[in-house]
Amino acid sequence: MSPILKCLPILSLLVVNEASFAEAPKAKSKVLEKFNSIDSKTVILNEIKAKIVRTIDPEHQSALEMVGDFHNADSHPSVAKLFPAGTINSSKYSGIRFFAKTENETKIYVTISGPQNKSDARPFVLFTRINLTDVWTEYSIPFSEFRYAPFKVWKDGAQKVYPGGGQIEESELAQIVRVTFWFFIEGRGTDTKGRALIDSLELVEK
């Protein structure tokens, strides 16, 4: 199991209110993904069904439909968008923006991450989480809102614990190569299925 999957189940205590994201002035953006198609070289699917669907919304005529099932407690259905290292210029971009909606109160983690280190170092994975609604909503998330995930690793019979909560440094932004959308079902009881639509993943200019 990858380091990201190991650390995500620990993330349930931090809640970020997406309402605050929309209060910032509209900034120019650079599109990372319009989701008109699924390119297997840059879009990675994990334990999830995903396809491009047509919608009746004139502003989102096509979108990525994500459908996942959490019947297995160790399952973390996700979609990841990959892009080249160095894409994010720390002097130019302040965060990410995308549009999303759901039909069943789906909640998702959004993570930003860099290349995975195979040593016992803390993985370069930061997260936030949002609640989706049944109408298309814009989510604009500054990089400063992401927090490092708590992480535990065993080496030579001893456990090393990395506490979560730290912010990303501006010097680290250029190392980000992945934005991932993860389903989670906290508070959903026996309802183990999630469905969401995602469109227009963008970098927000300062």
N, C-alpha and C positions, 0 to 999 in steps of 0.2 A: 504494500500500500504506500502511496506517495506521501511525503511530509505534509502536503497540503491537506490530504484526507485525514491524516492523523490529528491535525490541530483543529480542524473545523468544529468537531463536536464540543469543544471547550468554549465556543464563542457565544453562548446563549445569554450572557448577562449584559452586554453592551448594546444599548438601543440608541440609534440616531434618528432624530425626527426629520423626515424628508421635507416637511413644510418649510423649514428654515432655508433649504437649498434654493427654493424658487424665489426668495426675496432679493437675491442678488441681481444687479442690472444685467440685461442680456449682453453677452459678449460674443465676439466672432468665434468661429470654431473651425477645426479641421476634421473632416469626416474620416473615421477609421473604418466604418462598416455601415453600409446602407441595407444590408441583408436582402438584396435582390436575388441572391443565390447562396448556396453553402459551398465554400471552397475548402476542401478537406486539408489543404496545406496551411490554412490560416484559421480555420474554425474547428475546434476539437470538441467532440461530444463524449461525455462520460455517463454511462448508465442512464441515457435519456433518449427520447425520440424527438427529433427536431426536423422541421421542414419549413420551406418558404410558403406562406399562404397569402392569398389576396384578401384585402379587407374592403369594407364599404366606406371607410374614412378617406376623404380625398387627400388628406395630408399624409396618410400612411397607407398607400395603395398596396404595398407588400410589406411583410414583416416576418421575423423568425418566430415560429411557434415552438415552444418548449413544453413537452409533456413528460412528467416523471412520476415514479411511484416509490414510496418510502416503506414498503412492506418489510424490507430488510433494514434493521436498525443501523447497520454499517453502510447503508447506501446513501450517497450524496450526489444525486443527479446534477449535472452541471453542463454549461456551454462555455467554452473559453475562446476568446479572440486573441490570436497571436499577431504581433507586429515586430518589425526589426528593432533591435537594441539601438538606442540613440534617437529614436523617433520623438521622444519627449524632450524638448529643450526647456530646461528649468527656468530660463529667462523669459520664455514665451508663453508657456501653458500653466494654468492654475488648477485644472481638474478635468473631470470627464462629464459628459452629458449624454443622456439617451432618453427615449420615450418607451413607456411600457404600460400594459394593462393586463387584467386577469379576469377570470369568471368565478373564481372560488376562493377569494381572499388569500391568494398565494403570497407568501413572504419569501424574500430572497436575500442572501448575502451577496455583496459585490466585493470581489477581491482584486487587488492589483499585486502583481508578483514579478520577480525576476528569475533568472536561471537558478535551478535548484542545486544547492550545494550538497554533495554526498557525505560531507564530514559531519561532525557533531555540532557545527555552527547553527545558530538560529536561522531558519529559512527566511528568505526575503518575501514574506507574505503579509499584506496588510488588508484589513477588511472594514466594511461597514454593513449595515443591513437596512432594508426598507420594506414597507408594507405597500403592496400594489393595490390599485382600486379597479373597478369595472369600467373605467373610462380612460382614454389615453391621457397620460400624465407625463410631464417633462420632469426628469430628475437630474439636477445639476449638482454634482458632488465635488467640492474642492479636495485636492489631495490632502490638505490639512485635516480633513474629517476622517481619514482612514487611520486605523490603529493596528500596530503589530499584534498578531495573534499569539496567545499563550502557546507554549510548545514544550513538550517533554521528550527527551531522547535518552536511550540507554547506551552506554559505552563502557566496555570492560567491566560489566556487572554493576555499574553505578548509574544512577539516574541524574541527569542534569535538567534543570527546569529554567526555562526562559519566561519571565513574566510578560504578559501582554500589556498593551496600552500606549507604547511609545509612538510618536509621530515619525513620518518619513522625513529625511533630510533632503534639502533641495539638491544636494550633490548626488543623491541616489536616484533621482527621477529618471535620468537617462538609462538606468539599468532595467526599468520596467519593460517587460516584453509580453505581458499577458493581462487581459481583463477577463474575469470569470464571473458568471452568474450561477449561484448555487441555490437550489431549493432548500427550504427547511420548513418543518411543520409544527413548530412550537405552538401549543394551544389549539391544535386541530383535532385532538382526540383520536378517534379511529379513522378519520378521513386521511388516507395516506397518499392521495393523488394531488399533484399540482399541475397547473397549466398557466402559461404566461405567454404574452407576445412582446417582443423586443424590436425596436427599430432605431436606426440612426444613432449609432454609437459614435461620439465625437470627442475630440480634445477641445477644451475651452481655453481660448486665448485670454491673457491677462489684460 
